[in-house]
Amino acid sequence: RIKNHPIAHLIDGYVLPKYNYTTAPKYNKYINEDDVIMPIIENELFDTAKLDSCFGYIDEIKNSILCVRVGITDIFNLFSLRRPKESTIYSHPIGARVITDLLIRANALNLRLSGPVFEAYSTKSKAVLSEEVKAEVTMGIYTKSTIHPDQIKHIEQQYRVTKSDLESAKLLISKSSSVFGHRLVMQEIATHLKWAQSIIKRADSYGTI
């Protein structure tokens, strides 16, 4: 119905909530290659067979997927819990396990994972949010859903790259030798080239520090 709506041409993309092994085939039949999609996986992360099936459906439409998002609040609800706001999600064993597992699965399909929502937006909580995003950057997670506009600047600040990393990245892109040293650190094109390309893209989008 949305696609047939008179304002459909104004829609940039679609969020698919509760994307799972039963809803996925229903979603997928309406998705075209020119659509931009973000499926949200919420409540079957502890059933390997169902999760395998879910990612099988994701593989079918992966060319349309911008990123995959984890509905972490729904996951915590399964345990009658609420995600912590005084510490990062990665300090909690459930959060760390769920996100790490999804990150590996998404990476196997060459897809990006979006960091989970951080529910608090008080002045005090901004430091924890920044620490959470900083941890995500070390994991290769460069997108995060926000629940308040004030969170955006704190998230994007963590996506900035250091000038030394940018310098190393540019050398890796331009060097012809496979292994060399820079700033007393080994630089290897075979294993560091993708990192270098990511660093340059982030610097172009978010700047340096």
C-alpha positions, 0 to 999 in steps of 0.5 A: 500500500505504501508503494502505491501511495501518491507520495511514494516517490518521496520515500528514500527507503523502508525500515522492516520491523520484526524481520524474521523467518516468518515475516521475511518472505512476505516482506521480500516479495514486495522488494525491488532492486532499486529499493533501499531497505533496513531490516530489523532483527529483534526476537529470534537471535537465540534460535540458530535455525530460525536465525539461519533462515532469517539471514537466508532471506536477507541474502536474497535481498542483500543488494537492496539492504543499506544495513541490518539493525538489531532491535536490542530493546526487544532482545532485553525484553525477552529476559524481562530486562532493560538495556543499561544506560549507565554503561555501554551495551558491550559491557553487558554479556547479552548485548555483547554476545548478540551484537557480535554474532550478528556482526559476524553474520552480516559481514559474511554477506558483506553487509553493515550492521547498525549499532543499537539504540541508546535510550537515554539522552540526558547530559550525563548519559552522553559520555556513555553514548560516546563510549558505546560508539567508540567501542562500535568503531573498533568493531567496524560498526559505523552507523547507529540509530538515534532516538533524539537529535542531540545524540547525532553530534556525539555519535558523529564525533566518534566517526572522525579519524585521527590524522595519524591514521589518515596518513597511514591510510593514504600511504597504504593506498599509494604504496607499491611495496606489500609491507613497510613500516610507518610510525614504528608500526608495520603496514601491510597492504594485503591485510590493511587495505580495506581498513585504509579505504574505510579510514579515508571514507570516514575522513571525507564524511566526518573529518579528522581529529 
